[in-house]
């Protein structure tokens, strides 16, 4: 009778925080030059450490980077370009983009009151002032400001990477506000390249963070391993 011990399955660990991922990799650092070399790949939305890059490459550590709700919302706004009525637009700003809007923006749109004049012309009422669409888009409770045509939102790109780790992870995203007075609707549209820039800068931050944590002991590359 021949006894044979089964080999353990290759390790494949999943982490939910960047510091813990770094600790997991550091625990696997080779103790001598003949030990397998670790390579970490930083890709869009995922980080993966291959523990034996020169060998069978089966043992890995990984961390997914899901997009934050606010960043996902802006991505949808960019693709769909959906016009919202006043109530839905306020819900977008107060709930889906909570904590991302500049001070006073929600109040600006709350102060607007749309009515229909006797001649059928759409009117905007701001506080106690009422004006037709031909007189410009004026609002802000008698302060003489205009309905903003552009606004800068501050968002986290990834759900698990926040400004508590580094204020630099909070990214500015400039957006246009397209106002249709005839329909009393507002459309929020990120300006071209703004979301891509925010995500690229965050990915660069992750790459720099890991290179600093590991030093020359680990190769940190921008990309992802591809099975052939």
N, C-alpha and C positions, 0 to 999 in steps of 0.2 A: 504494500500500500504506500503510495507516494503522496506526501503532504506538500501542498503548495499554498503559499500565502498570497492572498489577493492584494494587488497594489492599490493604494489610496487613489481616489479620483483626483484629477488635477484641480488645484485650488482656483476658485473664481469668486472673489469677494466683491461685494457692492457696498459703496460708502455713500453717505448722505450729507457729508460736510467736508469742505476742502481741507481744513486742518487735520481731520481724522484720516482723510485719504493720504495726506503727506506723511502722517505717522505710520500708516500701514506700509507705505513704500520704504520709509527709513528702516523699519524693522526687517526688511528683506535685503538691505544693502549687503553686498558681498564682503566676506571677511578676508578674502585674499584675491589675488589677481586671477587665479584659475577658476574662481566661482562665476556662475552665469552673470552677465551684465544686464542691468535693468534699463529699459527704454520707456519713457513716458510720452504718450501722444496726446496733444491738446487739439481736439477737433471742435467743430461747431456743435455745441450742445452736449459734449461728452468728453471725459478724460479717461484714458486707459493706460495702465502700466503693464507692459509685457515683462514678466519676471525672468524669462530665459530667451532673450531675443535671438541669440545665436543658436539656440537649440530647437525644441519642438514648438515653442511659443504657445503652449497650451495653458500655462498658469498665468492668471491675470488678476489685476485689481482694477475696478472701474468706478466711475462716478458720473451719473447723468446730470445734465444741467438743464432742467426744464425752464422754459421762459416764464417770467412773472406774468400775472394776470393782466397788469397794466400794459406790458409790452405786447402781449398777445392781442389785447384790445386795439392797440394802435396799428398793429399789423392788419387786423380785420378792417379798420377804418381806411387804411391805405388801399387795400384791395377792393373793398365793396363801395366805398364813397357813398354811404347811405345818408340821405338827408333825414334829420330828426326834427320832430316838432319840439316846441319849447320844453314840454314836460319830459320827453324822452331824452333831450339833450342835457337837461339838468341831471337826470338820473345817470347818464353817462359820466358826467363830470364828478358827481358826488359819490357814486358807488364804484363804477368800474375803474375810474381814475382817481380814487380817493388818495389824498396825500401827494398828488402829483401836480396839482394846479397851482398857479401863482395866487397870492392873496388877493381877494376881491373878485376873482373871475366868476365864481358861482353867484355871488351877489349881483354882479353886473347883469347876468342873464335872468336872475330871479326878478329884477326890477322891471323887466320889459312886460308890457301888456298889449297884446294885439287885439284890435277891434276893426270892424268893417264900417267905413264911413257911408253916409247916405248915398254918395255917388258911386259906391262900389270900390273906392280906392282903399287899399290896405293902409292902416295907420299903426304906428307904434306909440304906446304911451309909456313914458318913463317917469315913475313917481307921479307927479301931478301935471306933467307936460305931455302934450299930444302933438304928433307931427305926421305928415304924409310922407310917403317914400321918396317923393321928389325933393324933400328938404334935407336930405342926408340921413345917415343912421346915427342919431344922437341919443345918448343915454346917460346912465350913472347918476341918477337922483339929483339932477340939476347941476352937476359939476362940469357939464360941457364936454365930456369925453365922447368918443365915438365907439360904436360896436367894434371890438377888435377884429382886425382882419388876419392877425397872426398872433400866436401865443407860444410861449416856451414852457413845455412840461418837463418835469424831472422824474425819471423812472429808473427802476432797477431792471436790467435786461434779464437776469436769471433769478428765479425764485429763491434759491439758496445762497445767493451772493448779494449781500445787502451793505448799506453804508455803515452798519455796525462793525463790519470788518474793515472797511476803508471808505471814507466819504467819497473817494474818487469813483466808486462803483455806482453812484447816483449820476445818471447821464441826462444832459439836456437834449430834448428832442423838439425842434421847432415845427409847429403845425399851422396850417392855414385854416381859417374859419370862413367858410363860404356861406354867406347869409342871403337867403331868398325871401325878400319882403312880401312878394306876391303870394307865396305859399306859407309864409311864416315858419320857415324851416332853417336849420343850421347843419352844415356838414363839416366835420373835423377831418382834415387830411394832413398827415405828416408830409413835410416837404421832401422832395426827392433826395435820396441818399442819407437822410437823417437816421433812420432805423438801422441801416447797414453800418453807418459810422459808429453808432452807439454799441452795436454788437461786436464789431471788430475791435474797438477800444477795450471792451470788457474781456474779450478773448486774449488780447495782448496783456492785460493785467494778470490774468490767470497764468499765462506763460511766464511772465516775469516773477510772479510769486513762487511758482514751483522751482524755477531755476535758482532763486535765492535760497529756498528751503533745502534743496538737494546739493547745491554746489556742483563741482566737477564729477562727483561720484555717479550721477545719473544723467543720461542724455534726455533733454526735454525738447521735443520737436513739435512743430505745428503740423497737424495732419492726423491721420487715423490708420490703423493697421487694416489691410484688406485681405480677406481670405481668397485664395486662388483655387 
